[in-house]
């Protein structure tokens, strides 16, 4: 279990404002959503209890990319997303495991990779993940490079937040 004050140096690669679903060094019982933010933003997020979740998918060529969107407030000030590459074994496992969890965990990390806040929520993805995996063509595989090229087609926005906001409007 993760504790407040615990340090995760292995998550230094996460950029500010980003969220990743992962299980660092496979030492947790399940993958968690790690979000790295500045202390002011962490305080704001830890006081906000409204959360909205969405899973969107896009097919670009032969690649199907899933985007998990998490909105921490009702005015879209705090939107986080993560692309899931179901052909990447780690992404696939972490995404699929959501199907078996009653709760999901959000871990807010400071700039020094210190755990500042942990929040658990009833898992809204639980009923959807199995259906998503049914849609996946078992014979269709793509490389990490193909996936990255497909996702890069969404890079024309000024920021990730702008892209997420536009996406939520549709």
N, C-alpha and C positions, 0 to 999 in steps of 0.2 A: 504494500500500500504506500502511496505517496504521502509525504508529510510536508506541512508548511515549513519553510526554512531549508528544505533539502535542496541541494545544488545539483544541476544536471549539465555538467560541462560538455557532455556529448551532444547536447542540443544547441551548441553555439551557432551552428549553421542556419538556424531559424532566424529569419529577418523580422524586424519590427513590423507589427501589423499583420503578420502571417499566422496561419493556423495549420497544424499538421496532425493527422491521425496516425499515431505510431505507438510502438512499445519499445522504448529505448533499451537496447541490449537484451531484449526479451526477458527483462527482470520483473515485469508486472504481470498480474493475472489476466489482463486484457489491455488492448490498445486504448489510449486516452487521446483527447483532443488537446494539444498543447498550443497555447497562444502566447506569443511574446509581445509585450507592450511596455511602455514607459509607466512609471509608478503612478502618475496622475490618472492615466487611462485605466490602469488596473483597479484603482479605487472606484472609479466610475462604473466599470463593468461588474465589480463585486457587489455593488449596491443595486444593480439592475436585475430584476428577476424575470422579466418578460423575455422569452426566447421563441423564435420562429425558425423552423427547419425546412429546408427544401432539398430535393435531389433532382437535378436536371441532367439530361444527357444530350449529347451532340454527336452526330455521325458526320465525319469529315473523311471523304474517301472510304477506305475500308476500316478506319479507326472509329471506335465508339468511346467517347470520353465522358465520364460521369463527373459532375461537379456537385459537391456537398456545400450547401450554403447555410450559414448560421447567422441569425440576426439577433443581436442582444437588446434591441430596443425598438419601440414602435415607430420611430422616425428615421430608421435606417442609418443612424450615425455610426453604428458599430456592426459592420457586415464583414464576415470572414468566409472564405471559401477554400476548398481544396479539390484539386483535380485528382481523380482516381483512375489509375491505369490498371484495368482488370487483367492485363497480360503481364503485369509486374507481380511476381509471387508475393511480395510483402504487402503491397497495396491490396491485392486480391484477398489475402488472408485477413488483414485488419478490417477491410470492408465487409467481408462475409461474416466475420465474428460478431459484427453488430447485430446480426440476426438472432443471436443466442443470448444477448444481454438484456436484462430488465432495465438496467440503468447505464447511462453514458456519463463520462466524466470530462470536465473541462478544467485544465490546469493552466493558470495564468503565471507566466514566467516574467521576471524582471530582466533588465538589460544584462545582469550578471548571471542569468540562467538560474536564479533562485526562485523556488516555488513561493508565490505570494498569496495565492488563493486557489481553492479547489471547490468546484460546484458539481453536484450530481443532479441529473434530471432523468425522469422516466424516459425510456428509449423510444423516440418517435419513429425510428427507422425500422424497428423490429419486424413489423408486418410487411414492409416494402422490399427489404433486401432479398428475400427468397424469390419474389416476383421478378426483380431485376436480374437475378442470376438465371432464371428460366429463359429470359429473353436473349441471353448471351449465347452466341453461336460457338459451341465447343470447338469447332474446327477453325475458327477465325482467330488468328494470332497476328500481332504486329510487334515490331521492335520498339524499344524505348525511344529511339531516334524518330521513328514514324509518329509516335504518340506526341513527342515534344513539338514536332513540326505542325501537327494538327492543332494542338493547343495554342501554338504561337500565332495562329490565324486570328486569335482574339486579342492580340497585342495592340491594336489600333486605338485603344482608349487611353485617355490621359492617366488614369489610375485604375487599379483593380476595383476600387470602390465604385468608380463611375460605371465600369462594366457590370458589376453586380447590380447596381441600381437600375440600369437599363434593362437588364435581364429580368428583374423582378417586376418591371412595368409591363412586360409582355405576358 
